[in-house]
Amino acid sequence: MRVLFLVAAVLLVTVSTVMAESLPPVEDATAKAECSECHMAYPAITLPQASWKKIFANLSDHFGEDASLDGATTRLVLDYYEKNSNDVITKKYQRIFEKTKREKAKEGKNVKYLRPPGILRTAIKWSSKMTPERLQDVQRFKSKHRFVGRCEGTIKTVMKRARITTLAMCSGCHAAMPINGSSAVRFKFMEKMTQEEKQTALSDEERKCLDD
C-alpha cells in the first residue's frame, strides 16, 4: 500500500519522467528577463553560436514581432547566449573530458567506458549541422516531439485543454524547465490544482501517451 501511495505522489508532481533530460536553464538575470517577456527563455545549449547571432541580428522582426533591445542590452544578452551555445559548450566540455581521461589513464585506470559529463551528453544530443533559427527545427526537438498513431490526437487534445497553441510554448508542458531545466512533463495548467484535481486531470490513456 505504501508503494502505491508513493507512486501516486510522484504522479502528482510530474506527469512523466521517462526519457526526461535536463537542459541548463538561463541563469543570466538580464537574458532571462528580456527573453521571457514573450516566451520562455530558451536554454542557450539548444542552438549553435551562429544561430543565436542570426536571431539577435534581426530582433526588429523576431518571427513577426518587434523584440528590439538597446545596443548595450543586445550585446550583453547575445554574449551570454554565445558563451553557452551548443557548439561552444560541446568544445569546452570535450576538452575537459579528454583532460580527465588522460589524467585517469596516467593513474592506471581504464577509461574505455568512462562516461562523459551530463552537460556534454546533452550538448551532443542537441548539436546541429545547420544553423536553425527555431528550436523546433533542431533534430533533437523533432525526435522528442514526434507524436504518431493514437497518441497524436490524444496529445493534441491535452495541449488544447492546457491552452498550448504551439510546441514553442515549452514551459506549458515542461513547467519546471525555466527553473531547473527539467524536461519532465509537468503541465503549467495543473500547477495550482489540488492533489485530488491533479489525479483526475489526465486520463490513463493520456498519461500513457505522455510517458511514451
C-alpha positions in Angstrom: 0.0 0.0 0.0 2.9 2.3 0.8 4.4 1.7 -2.6 1.1 2.6 -4.3 1.0 5.8 -2.3 4.5 6.8 -3.3 3.8 6.1 -7.0 0.6 8.3 -6.8 2.6 11.1 -5.1 5.2 11.1 -7.9 2.5 11.3 -10.5 1.1 14.4 -8.8 4.5 16.2 -9.1 5.3 15.2 -12.7 3.3 13.5 -15.4 6.3 11.9 -17.0 10.0 11.4 -16.3 10.5 8.8 -18.9 13.2 9.9 -21.3 13.4 13.2 -19.5 16.6 15.2 -19.7 17.9 18.3 -18.1 18.8 21.4 -20.1 20.8 24.2 -18.4 18.3 27.0 -17.7 19.1 30.6 -18.4 20.9 31.9 -15.4 21.9 35.4 -16.5 19.3 37.8 -15.0 19.2 40.2 -17.9 18.9 37.5 -20.5 16.2 35.7 -18.5 14.2 38.9 -18.0 14.4 40.1 -21.6 13.8 36.7 -23.3 11.0 35.6 -21.1 8.8 38.6 -21.7 7.0 36.9 -24.6 8.0 33.3 -24.2 10.2 31.0 -22.0 13.9 32.0 -22.1 15.1 29.1 -24.2 18.2 27.3 -22.9 21.3 28.5 -24.8 22.6 25.0 -25.3 19.8 24.1 -27.7 21.2 26.2 -30.6 24.7 26.7 -32.0 26.5 30.1 -31.7 25.8 31.0 -35.4 22.1 30.6 -34.8 22.0 32.9 -31.8 23.9 35.5 -33.8 21.4 35.3 -36.6 18.5 35.6 -34.2 19.9 38.6 -32.4 20.9 40.3 -35.6 17.2 40.8 -36.6 15.3 41.4 -33.4 13.2 44.0 -35.1 11.5 41.2 -37.0 11.6 38.4 -34.5 9.2 35.9 -36.0 6.8 38.7 -36.9 7.2 40.6 -33.7 9.4 43.6 -32.8 11.7 42.4 -30.0 14.3 45.2 -30.3 16.6 45.9 -27.4 19.0 48.8 -27.0 22.6 48.2 -28.2 24.1 47.5 -24.7 21.4 45.1 -23.7 21.6 43.2 -27.0 25.4 42.8 -26.7 25.0 41.6 -23.1 22.3 39.0 -23.8 23.9 37.8 -27.0 27.2 37.4 -25.2 25.5 35.1 -22.7 23.9 33.0 -25.4 27.1 32.8 -27.4 29.2 31.6 -24.4 26.6 29.0 -23.6 25.6 28.0 -27.1 25.7 24.3 -28.2 29.0 24.2 -30.1 30.8 26.3 -27.5 29.7 24.2 -24.6 30.4 21.0 -26.6 34.0 22.1 -27.3 34.6 23.3 -23.8 33.4 20.1 -22.1 35.0 17.8 -24.7 38.4 19.4 -23.7 37.6 18.9 -20.0 36.6 15.3 -20.6 39.7 14.5 -22.7 41.8 16.0 -19.9 40.0 13.9 -17.3 40.6 10.8 -19.4 44.3 11.5 -19.8 44.7 12.1 -16.1 42.9 8.9 -15.1 44.8 6.9 -17.7 48.1 8.1 -16.1 46.8 6.8 -12.8 46.4 3.4 -14.5 42.7 3.4 -14.6 40.6 2.0 -17.5 39.0 5.0 -19.3 37.4 3.0 -22.1 33.9 3.1 -20.5 34.3 6.4 -18.8 31.0 8.3 -19.1 31.1 11.9 -20.4 29.6 14.6 -18.0 25.9 15.1 -18.4 26.2 18.6 -19.9 28.4 17.2 -22.7 26.0 14.4 -23.4 23.2 16.9 -23.6 25.1 19.2 -25.9 26.0 16.4 -28.3 22.3 15.3 -28.4 21.3 18.9 -29.3 24.0 19.6 -31.8 23.0 20.9 -35.3 24.9 20.6 -38.6 22.8 23.5 -40.0 22.1 27.0 -38.5 18.4 26.7 -37.3 16.7 29.8 -36.1 13.9 27.9 -34.3 14.1 25.4 -31.6 11.5 23.3 -33.4 13.9 22.8 -36.3 16.6 21.1 -34.3 16.6 17.3 -34.9 16.6 16.5 -31.1 13.5 18.6 -30.6 11.8 16.9 -33.5 12.6 13.4 -32.2 11.4 14.3 -28.7 8.1 15.6 -30.1 7.2 13.1 -32.7 3.7 12.0 -31.9 2.3 9.2 -34.0 -0.7 6.9 -34.2 -3.3 7.0 -31.5 -1.2 9.3 -29.3 -1.1 12.1 -31.8 -4.7 13.0 -31.3 -4.6 12.3 -27.6 -1.7 14.7 -27.0 -3.2 17.4 -29.2 -6.3 17.2 -27.0 -4.3 17.6 -23.9 -2.4 20.6 -25.4 -5.8 22.2 -26.3 -7.0 21.8 -22.8 -3.8 23.3 -21.5 -4.1 26.2 -24.0 -0.8 25.3 -25.6 -1.2 26.5 -29.2 2.4 25.7 -30.3 5.2 23.4 -29.4 7.3 26.6 -28.9 5.4 27.1 -25.6 7.9 24.8 -23.8 7.0 25.7 -20.3 3.4 24.9 -20.9 4.2 21.2 -20.9 7.6 21.4 -19.0 6.7 23.8 -16.2 10.0 23.2 -14.3 12.2 23.8 -17.3 12.7 27.6 -16.7 13.5 26.8 -13.1 15.8 23.8 -13.1 16.0 22.8 -16.8 14.0 19.6 -16.3 12.2 18.3 -19.4 9.9 16.1 -17.5 6.3 16.7 -18.5 4.7 18.9 -15.8 1.8 20.9 -17.1 1.6 24.5 -16.0 -2.2 24.5 -16.0 -2.0 21.8 -13.3 0.3 23.7 -11.0 -2.4 25.3 -8.9 -4.7 22.3 -8.8 -5.3 20.3 -5.6 -3.9 16.8 -5.3 -7.3 15.4 -6.0 -7.7 17.5 -9.1 -4.3 16.5 -10.4 -5.2 12.8 -10.0 -8.2 13.2 -12.4 -6.8 16.0 -14.7 -5.4 13.4 -17.1 -6.8 10.0 -18.1 -4.8 6.8 -18.0 -4.6 6.9 -21.8 -3.2 10.5 -21.8 -0.6 9.6 -19.1 0.5 6.6 -21.1 0.9 8.6 -24.3 2.9 11.3 -22.5 5.1 8.6 -21.0 5.7 7.0 -24.4 
